[in-house]
Amino acid sequence: MRNRELILYKDDKNAKLLDDMAWLMEHHDDDLYNLDDKRALLYECVYSLIDFAGNHGFYGNLWHCYLTNLLVNNENTYSKGCEIRGEIEGSINLAALHDIGIFKEFYDYDLNILKESLLVPELDYITSYVASTGESKVYNQRICKRICELAERFLNDTTPEEMKATLTSFYKEYGVGKFGLHKSFRVVHDDTGVHIEPILNIAHVYLEDLVGYEIQKKKLTDNTDAFVEGRKANNCLLFGDAGTGKSSCIKGIANKYYEKGLRIIEIYKHQFEDLNDVIAQIKNRNYRFIIYMDDLSFEEFETEYKYLKAVIEGGLEKKPENVLIYATSNRRHLLREKFSDKAERDDDLHTNDTVQEKLSLVARFGVTIYFGSPSPMEFKEIVLSLAHKAGIKMTDEELIAEANKWELSHGGLSGRTAQQFVDYLSGQAK
């Protein structure tokens, strides 16, 4: 087996299982090696594949799923060039075809040869594996299914060229690696540096689920449409009353635009010093990235906003065209202001400069969208819509009467209060 001849698809981090299986395929009938040792190694491979399936949620032929997982996660010159765009030109195609030809040899290998030669009937466990109902620790159910289906599609490919075309089509549709398979990410800073890690369980929220706020949603989607289509778009600030759906809108666009290559990276205020490192990691990828800052605001003593201003717009390095900043806040101007500030400004020789410094951060968000608390009539519509969707068996009059009592002691009129009320009713149903 030619695993040592791989050029682009080398994966030293995850290659042990591949190396072990390749060695067994080459030496299963070699009398120079002890049979018991070879059987023990094959049993170890079976364990590794079952453990792999448990972590990833895979099913079917686990050997094929393992190989497919290596192909869809390997971020190399060819796969990154094809992500979202599709097939590329150049000599890199020859190197990719060479490697995929090697993978096809592994893919087509008859595992029955190992089973019979090494007397390991348990190898059948991995050829038609039925997954448990537990959640994957690595992927969500959607991604598990997608990779398993790709492994099955490879069965129809009779040549390396066909397998390469199938894989390239996958890269075009979904991308490659963590950015291809996941919708949203968080930033982690450890001893080895700044890392962008997937958020495995993003809420399945869609913009249609947010009752009302049609003008706000259209303004947000118009800007996001322009961004994912490569047209000019602006940084966006969603501000207004608590519980009105600002964060839900961001989750909604993560789900709505994933298929168009949009990815969301959530970053917190204390991580602003890592923004340049984050942007450096994503600026040359073919995806569109929204760096998302939830509940953004600053106290008077906090100075991170000055750093954020420079990163958004104003530093020497131009912000990449595939990156925008979206933020939510309960404050229109992001910085806390007090009546006592006026007295301090009276002592300031350059009062206008001080005011402009505080307002200049908001000015860097070209689109600002206000989310106000719903009116009593709008609150009624939200409650009824959510309750009907949840299957609550109460009359509309009863629902509204109980909702009005609930909001008096649970935060007032807001979409969040309505959702909490409906969740409460759902929990009481027997």
C-alpha positions as CSV (number, residue, x, y, z in Angstrom):
1,M,0.0,0.0,0.0
2,R,1.2,3.4,-0.9
3,N,0.3,5.6,2.1
4,R,3.9,6.8,2.4
5,E,3.7,8.2,-1.1
6,L,0.9,10.8,-0.3
7,I,1.8,14.3,-1.4
8,L,-1.1,16.7,-0.5
9,Y,-3.2,14.5,1.8
10,K,-0.6,13.7,4.4
11,D,-2.0,13.8,7.9
12,D,0.6,13.0,10.4
13,K,-1.7,13.8,13.3
14,N,-4.4,11.2,12.4
15,A,-2.3,8.8,10.3
16,K,-1.6,6.0,12.8
17,L,-4.7,4.0,12.0
18,L,-4.1,4.4,8.3
19,D,-0.5,3.3,8.7
20,D,-1.4,0.3,10.8
21,M,-4.1,-0.9,8.3
22,A,-1.7,-0.3,5.4
23,W,0.9,-2.4,7.1
24,L,-1.5,-5.2,7.8
25,M,-2.7,-5.2,4.2
26,E,0.9,-5.6,3.0
27,H,2.1,-8.2,5.6
28,H,-1.0,-10.2,6.5
29,D,0.4,-13.3,4.8
30,D,4.1,-12.6,5.6
31,D,5.6,-15.4,7.7
32,L,8.3,-13.1,8.9
33,Y,5.9,-11.6,11.4
34,N,4.2,-13.4,14.3
35,L,0.5,-14.2,13.6
36,D,-0.6,-13.3,17.1
37,D,1.1,-9.9,16.9
38,K,-0.7,-9.2,13.5
39,R,-4.0,-10.4,14.9
40,A,-3.5,-8.2,18.0
41,L,-2.8,-5.2,15.8
42,L,-5.9,-5.8,13.7
43,Y,-8.0,-6.1,16.8
44,E,-6.6,-2.7,17.9
45,C,-7.6,-1.3,14.5
46,V,-11.1,-2.6,15.0
47,Y,-11.3,-1.0,18.4
48,S,-10.0,2.3,17.0
49,L,-12.6,2.3,14.2
50,I,-15.5,1.6,16.7
51,D,-14.2,4.3,19.0
52,F,-13.9,6.6,16.1
53,A,-17.5,5.9,15.1
54,G,-18.6,6.6,18.7
55,N,-16.9,9.9,18.8
56,H,-18.0,11.0,15.3
57,G,-21.4,9.3,15.1
58,F,-20.6,7.4,12.0
59,Y,-22.4,4.2,10.7
60,G,-22.1,1.7,7.9
61,N,-18.6,0.8,6.6
62,L,-16.4,2.4,9.2
63,W,-13.2,1.9,7.2
64,H,-14.8,3.9,4.4
65,C,-16.1,6.5,6.8
66,Y,-12.6,6.9,8.3
67,L,-11.0,7.4,4.8
68,T,-13.8,9.8,3.8
69,N,-13.3,11.8,7.0
70,L,-9.6,12.2,6.2
71,L,-10.4,13.5,2.7
72,V,-13.1,16.1,3.8
73,N,-11.0,17.4,6.7
74,N,-7.5,17.7,5.0
75,E,-6.9,21.4,4.3
76,N,-4.3,21.4,1.6
77,T,-3.6,23.5,-1.4
78,Y,-6.0,21.6,-3.6
79,S,-8.9,21.3,-1.2
80,K,-8.8,24.9,0.0
81,G,-8.6,26.1,-3.6
82,C,-11.8,24.1,-4.4
83,E,-13.8,25.1,-1.4
84,I,-17.0,26.9,-2.3
85,R,-15.7,27.5,-5.8
86,G,-15.3,24.0,-7.3
87,E,-12.7,22.6,-9.6
88,I,-9.5,24.7,-10.1
89,E,-6.9,24.6,-12.9
90,G,-3.2,23.9,-12.8
91,S,-0.7,21.1,-12.1
92,I,-2.1,20.8,-8.5
93,N,-4.7,18.6,-10.1
94,L,-2.1,16.0,-10.9
95,A,-0.9,15.8,-7.3
96,A,-4.5,15.6,-6.1
97,L,-5.3,12.8,-8.5
98,H,-2.2,10.9,-7.4
99,D,-3.2,11.1,-3.8
100,I,-6.9,10.2,-4.4
101,G,-5.7,7.2,-6.4
102,I,-4.0,6.0,-3.3
103,F,-7.1,6.5,-1.2
104,K,-9.1,4.6,-3.8
105,E,-6.8,1.6,-3.4
106,F,-7.5,1.7,0.3
107,Y,-11.2,2.2,-0.4
108,D,-11.4,-0.8,-2.8
109,Y,-9.4,-3.2,-0.6
110,D,-11.4,-6.3,0.4
111,L,-11.3,-6.5,4.2
112,N,-12.4,-10.1,3.9
113,I,-8.7,-10.9,3.0
114,L,-7.6,-9.7,6.4
115,K,-10.5,-11.4,8.2
116,E,-9.7,-14.8,6.7
117,S,-5.9,-14.5,6.7
118,L,-5.6,-13.4,10.3
119,L,-8.7,-15.3,11.6
120,V,-10.5,-12.2,12.9
121,P,-14.2,-12.7,12.2
122,E,-15.0,-9.6,14.4
123,L,-13.8,-7.5,11.4
124,D,-17.4,-7.8,10.2
125,Y,-18.4,-5.4,13.0
126,I,-16.9,-2.5,11.1
127,T,-18.3,-3.2,7.7
128,S,-22.0,-2.7,8.5
129,Y,-21.9,-0.8,11.8
130,V,-25.1,0.4,13.4
131,A,-24.5,3.6,15.4
132,S,-26.0,4.1,18.9
133,T,-28.4,7.0,19.6
134,G,-25.8,9.0,21.6
135,E,-24.7,12.4,20.3
136,S,-21.4,12.7,18.5
137,K,-18.7,14.5,20.4
138,V,-17.2,15.8,17.1
139,Y,-20.0,16.4,14.7
140,N,-23.7,17.1,14.8
141,Q,-26.2,14.7,13.1
142,R,-26.3,16.7,9.9
143,I,-22.5,16.4,9.3
144,C,-22.4,12.7,10.3
145,K,-25.0,12.0,7.7
146,R,-23.3,14.1,5.1
147,I,-19.9,12.3,5.5
148,C,-21.5,8.8,5.6
149,E,-23.4,9.6,2.4
150,L,-20.2,10.7,0.7
151,A,-18.6,7.4,1.7
152,E,-21.4,5.6,0.0
153,R,-21.2,7.8,-3.1
154,F,-17.6,6.8,-3.5
155,L,-18.8,3.2,-4.1
156,N,-20.2,4.3,-7.5
157,D,-16.8,5.7,-8.6
158,T,-14.8,3.1,-10.6
159,T,-11.7,5.3,-11.3
160,P,-9.6,7.8,-9.3
161,E,-10.8,10.4,-11.7
162,E,-14.4,9.8,-10.8
163,M,-13.6,9.7,-7.1
164,K,-11.7,13.0,-7.5
165,A,-14.7,14.6,-9.2
166,T,-17.1,13.4,-6.5
167,L,-14.8,14.8,-3.8
168,T,-14.3,18.1,-5.6
169,S,-18.1,18.5,-5.9
170,F,-18.3,18.0,-2.1
171,Y,-15.7,20.7,-1.6
172,K,-17.7,23.1,-3.9
173,E,-20.9,22.5,-2.1
174,Y,-19.7,22.4,1.5
175,G,-16.1,23.3,1.7
176,V,-13.3,21.5,3.5
177,G,-12.2,21.1,7.1
178,K,-13.8,22.8,10.1
179,F,-14.9,25.8,8.1
180,G,-16.6,23.5,5.5
181,L,-18.4,21.3,8.0
182,H,-19.5,23.7,10.7
183,K,-21.6,26.9,10.8
184,S,-20.3,28.7,13.8
185,F,-17.1,29.0,15.8
186,R,-15.6,30.4,19.0
187,V,-12.1,31.7,19.7
188,V,-9.8,29.9,22.1
189,H,-6.5,31.3,23.3
190,D,-4.1,28.8,24.9
191,D,-0.4,28.3,25.4
192,T,0.0,27.4,21.7
193,G,-1.7,30.5,20.3
194,V,-5.1,31.6,19.0
195,H,-7.4,28.9,17.7
196,I,-10.8,29.0,15.9
197,E,-12.9,26.1,17.2
198,P,-16.3,24.8,16.0
199,I,-19.4,25.2,18.0
200,L,-21.0,21.8,17.7
201,N,-24.5,22.5,18.8
202,I,-25.8,25.7,17.3
203,A,-29.5,26.4,18.0
204,H,-31.7,25.6,15.0
205,V,-33.2,29.1,14.9
206,Y,-34.5,30.6,11.6
207,L,-35.5,34.1,10.8
208,E,-39.0,33.0,10.1
209,D,-39.3,31.8,13.7
210,L,-38.9,35.4,14.9
211,V,-42.5,36.8,14.9
212,G,-42.7,40.4,13.7
213,Y,-39.7,42.7,13.2
214,E,-40.1,42.3,9.4
215,I,-38.4,45.7,8.6
216,Q,-35.5,44.8,10.9
217,K,-35.1,41.3,9.4
218,K,-35.2,42.7,5.9
219,K,-32.6,45.3,6.6
220,L,-30.3,42.6,8.1
221,T,-30.8,40.1,5.2
222,D,-30.4,42.8,2.6
223,N,-26.9,43.6,4.0
224,T,-26.0,39.9,4.4
225,D,-27.3,39.1,0.9
226,A,-24.9,41.7,-0.5
227,F,-22.0,40.3,1.6
228,V,-22.4,36.6,0.6
229,E,-22.9,37.6,-3.1
230,G,-19.6,39.6,-3.1
231,R,-21.2,43.0,-3.3
232,K,-20.4,46.0,-1.0
233,A,-21.8,45.5,2.5
234,N,-21.5,47.1,5.9
235,N,-20.6,46.2,9.5
236,C,-23.9,45.9,11.3
237,L,-25.1,46.8,14.8
238,L,-28.3,45.4,16.2
239,F,-29.3,47.4,19.3
240,G,-32.4,47.9,21.4
241,D,-34.4,46.5,24.2
242,A,-33.5,43.2,25.9
243,G,-35.2,40.0,24.7
244,T,-36.3,41.4,21.4
245,G,-34.6,38.8,19.1
246,K,-31.2,40.5,18.3
247,S,-29.1,37.4,19.0
248,S,-31.8,35.1,17.5
249,C,-31.4,37.0,14.2
250,I,-27.7,36.3,14.2
251,K,-28.4,32.6,14.8
252,G,-31.0,32.8,12.0
253,I,-28.6,34.1,9.4
254,A,-26.0,31.5,10.4
255,N,-28.6,28.8,9.4
256,K,-30.0,30.7,6.4
257,Y,-26.7,31.5,4.7
258,Y,-24.6,28.4,5.6
259,E,-25.2,26.8,2.2
260,K,-23.9,30.1,0.5
261,G,-20.6,29.9,2.3
262,L,-21.3,32.1,5.4
263,R,-19.6,31.3,8.7
264,I,-20.0,33.0,12.1
265,I,-17.2,33.5,14.5
266,E,-18.2,34.6,18.0
267,I,-15.7,36.6,20.0
268,Y,-15.9,38.2,23.4
269,K,-14.8,41.6,24.6
270,H,-11.8,40.2,26.5
271,Q,-10.6,38.6,23.3
272,F,-10.3,41.7,21.2
273,E,-6.6,41.5,21.4
274,D,-6.8,38.3,19.4
275,L,-8.8,39.9,16.5
276,N,-5.8,40.4,14.2
277,D,-4.8,36.7,14.7
278,V,-8.3,35.6,13.9
279,I,-8.5,37.7,10.8
280,A,-5.1,36.4,9.6
281,Q,-6.4,32.8,9.8
282,I,-9.5,33.5,7.7
283,K,-8.7,36.2,5.3
284,N,-7.4,33.9,2.5
285,R,-10.3,31.4,2.7
286,N,-13.1,31.3,0.2
287,Y,-15.8,31.6,2.8
288,R,-17.5,34.8,4.0
289,F,-17.0,35.4,7.7
290,I,-19.1,37.4,10.2
291,I,-17.2,38.1,13.4
292,Y,-20.0,38.3,15.9
293,M,-19.9,40.2,19.2
294,D,-22.9,39.6,21.4
295,D,-24.2,42.1,24.0
296,L,-21.4,44.5,23.2
297,S,-21.0,47.5,25.5
298,F,-18.2,49.2,27.4
299,E,-18.0,50.9,30.8
300,E,-16.2,54.2,31.2
301,F,-13.0,52.5,32.5
302,E,-12.8,50.0,29.7
303,T,-10.6,50.9,26.8
304,E,-11.0,47.8,24.5
305,Y,-13.3,49.9,22.3
306,K,-10.4,51.9,21.1
307,Y,-8.7,48.7,19.9
308,L,-11.9,47.5,18.3
309,K,-12.2,50.8,16.3
310,A,-8.8,50.3,14.8
311,V,-9.5,46.7,13.8
312,I,-12.9,47.5,12.3
313,E,-11.7,50.5,10.3
314,G,-8.9,52.8,10.7
315,G,-5.8,50.6,11.0
316,L,-3.0,50.5,8.4
317,E,-4.0,47.0,7.2
318,K,-7.3,46.9,5.3
319,K,-10.0,44.7,6.6
320,P,-10.4,41.7,4.2
321,E,-13.4,41.7,1.9
322,N,-14.5,38.4,3.2
323,V,-14.9,39.6,6.8
324,L,-17.6,41.8,8.4
325,I,-18.4,42.7,12.0
326,Y,-21.9,42.1,13.4
327,A,-22.7,43.1,17.0
328,T,-25.7,43.2,19.3
329,S,-26.1,45.6,22.2
330,N,-28.7,47.1,24.5
331,R,-27.0,50.4,24.1
332,R,-27.3,52.6,21.1
333,H,-23.8,54.2,21.6
334,L,-22.2,51.1,23.1
335,L,-20.4,53.2,25.8
336,R,-22.1,53.9,29.1
337,E,-22.8,57.5,29.7
338,K,-23.9,59.3,32.9
339,F,-25.3,62.7,33.8
340,S,-22.0,63.2,35.7
341,D,-20.2,63.0,32.3
342,K,-21.6,66.4,31.5
343,A,-19.9,68.0,34.5
344,E,-16.6,66.4,33.5
345,R,-17.0,67.7,29.9
346,D,-17.5,71.2,31.2
347,D,-13.9,71.0,32.4
348,D,-12.7,69.5,29.1
349,L,-11.0,72.0,26.9
350,H,-12.0,70.0,23.9
351,T,-15.4,68.8,24.7
352,N,-16.4,68.0,21.1
353,D,-13.3,65.8,20.7
354,T,-14.3,63.7,23.8
355,V,-17.9,63.2,22.5
356,Q,-16.7,62.3,19.0
357,E,-14.3,59.7,20.4
358,K,-17.1,57.9,22.1
359,L,-19.4,58.1,19.1
360,S,-16.8,57.1,16.5
361,L,-17.1,53.4,17.4
362,V,-20.8,53.3,16.5
363,A,-20.0,55.2,13.3
364,R,-17.9,52.3,12.1
365,F,-21.1,50.2,11.9
366,G,-22.6,51.3,8.6
367,V,-25.9,49.6,9.3
368,T,-27.7,50.1,12.6
369,I,-31.0,48.3,13.3
370,Y,-33.2,49.1,16.2
371,F,-35.2,46.4,18.0
372,G,-37.8,47.9,20.3
373,S,-40.1,46.1,22.8
374,P,-43.3,44.9,21.2
375,S,-46.6,46.7,21.8
376,P,-49.3,44.8,23.7
377,M,-50.9,43.8,20.4
378,E,-47.6,42.6,19.0
379,F,-46.9,40.7,22.2
380,K,-50.3,39.0,21.8
381,E,-49.4,38.0,18.2
382,I,-46.0,36.6,19.3
383,V,-47.6,34.5,22.2
384,L,-50.2,33.1,19.9
385,S,-47.8,32.2,17.2
386,L,-45.4,30.5,19.5
387,A,-48.1,28.7,21.4
388,H,-49.7,27.4,18.2
389,K,-46.4,26.2,17.0
390,A,-45.7,24.4,20.3
391,G,-49.2,22.7,20.2
392,I,-50.5,24.3,23.4
393,K,-54.1,23.2,23.8
394,M,-55.7,26.4,25.2
395,T,-58.0,28.9,23.7
396,D,-56.6,32.2,22.4
397,E,-58.4,34.1,25.1
398,E,-56.9,31.9,27.8
399,L,-53.5,32.1,26.4
400,I,-53.5,35.9,26.3
401,A,-55.0,36.2,29.8
402,E,-52.3,33.9,31.2
403,A,-49.5,35.6,29.1
404,N,-50.5,39.0,30.5
405,K,-50.2,37.7,34.0
406,W,-46.8,36.1,33.2
407,E,-45.2,39.2,31.7
408,L,-46.0,41.4,34.7
409,S,-43.7,39.3,36.9
410,H,-41.2,38.0,34.2
411,G,-39.5,40.9,32.5
412,G,-42.3,42.7,30.7
413,L,-43.3,42.7,27.0
414,S,-40.7,41.0,24.9
415,G,-40.2,38.0,22.6
416,R,-38.1,36.3,25.2
417,T,-40.8,36.6,27.8
418,A,-43.3,35.2,25.4
419,Q,-41.0,32.2,24.6
420,Q,-40.4,31.6,28.3
421,F,-44.2,31.6,28.9
422,V,-44.8,29.1,26.1
423,D,-41.9,26.9,27.4
424,Y,-43.5,27.0,30.8
425,L,-46.8,25.9,29.4
426,S,-45.1,23.1,27.4
427,G,-43.4,21.9,30.5
428,Q,-46.7,21.7,32.5
429,A,-48.5,19.7,29.8
430,K,-49.0,16.0,30.5
